[in-house]
């Protein structure tokens, strides 16, 4: 029979990788959103430059 400590450790071993994958996904999503925002700003600046220059 498993002790409470052993059951707790097994649950931690099961949940830890799921939490790491979820955390990495959220972090990457934030980074992609930041790059998308910078990309949109650069595109709008280029459109503005095209209108002013020519």
LUMTOR-471952 format. One record per residue (C-alpha): x, y, z; residue in three letters; chain; residue number from 1. Coordinates in steps of 0.25 Angstrom, whole numbers. Each point is the difference from the previous one (the first is absolute). Layout:
// residues N
ATOM    c1    c2    c3 rest kette  nr
ATOM     X     Y     Z  ALA     A NUM
...
END
This chain:
// residues 54
ATOM    c1    c2    c3 rest kette  nr
ATOM     0     0     0  UNK     A   1
ATOM     5    14    -4  UNK     A   2
ATOM     2    10    11  UNK     A   3
ATOM    -6    14    -1  UNK     A   4
ATOM    14     6    -3  UNK     A   5
ATOM     2   -10   -11  UNK     A   6
ATOM   -13     3    -7  UNK     A   7
ATOM     3    15     1  UNK     A   8
ATOM    13    -2    -6  UNK     A   9
ATOM    -6    -8   -12  UNK     A  10
ATOM   -10    11    -2  UNK     A  11
ATOM    11    10     0  UNK     A  12
ATOM     8    -8   -11  UNK     A  13
ATOM   -13    -1    -8  UNK     A  14
ATOM    -4    15     1  UNK     A  15
ATOM    14     6    -1  UNK     A  16
ATOM     2    -2   -15  UNK     A  17
ATOM   -14     4    -4  UNK     A  18
ATOM     3    13     8  UNK     A  19
ATOM    13     2    -7  UNK     A  20
ATOM    -6    -2   -14  UNK     A  21
ATOM   -11    10     3  UNK     A  22
ATOM     9    10     6  UNK     A  23
ATOM     9    -1   -13  UNK     A  24
ATOM   -12     2    -9  UNK     A  25
ATOM    -5    12     7  UNK     A  26
ATOM    14     6     0  UNK     A  27
ATOM     2    -3   -15  UNK     A  28
ATOM   -14     6    -3  UNK     A  29
ATOM     4    13     8  UNK     A  30
ATOM    12     1    -8  UNK     A  31
ATOM    -7    -2   -14  UNK     A  32
ATOM   -10    10     4  UNK     A  33
ATOM    11    10     3  UNK     A  34
ATOM     7    -3   -13  UNK     A  35
ATOM   -13     2    -7  UNK     A  36
ATOM    -3    13     6  UNK     A  37
ATOM    14     5    -4  UNK     A  38
ATOM    -2    -5   -14  UNK     A  39
ATOM   -13     7    -2  UNK     A  40
ATOM     7    13     5  UNK     A  41
ATOM    11    -2   -10  UNK     A  42
ATOM   -10    -2   -11  UNK     A  43
ATOM    -8    12     3  UNK     A  44
ATOM    13     9     1  UNK     A  45
ATOM     4    -6   -14  UNK     A  46
ATOM   -14     4    -6  UNK     A  47
ATOM     1    14     6  UNK     A  48
ATOM    14     1    -6  UNK     A  49
ATOM    -5    -4   -13  UNK     A  50
ATOM   -11    10     0  UNK     A  51
ATOM     9    11     4  UNK     A  52
ATOM    11    -3   -10  UNK     A  53
ATOM    -7    -4   -11  UNK     A  54
END
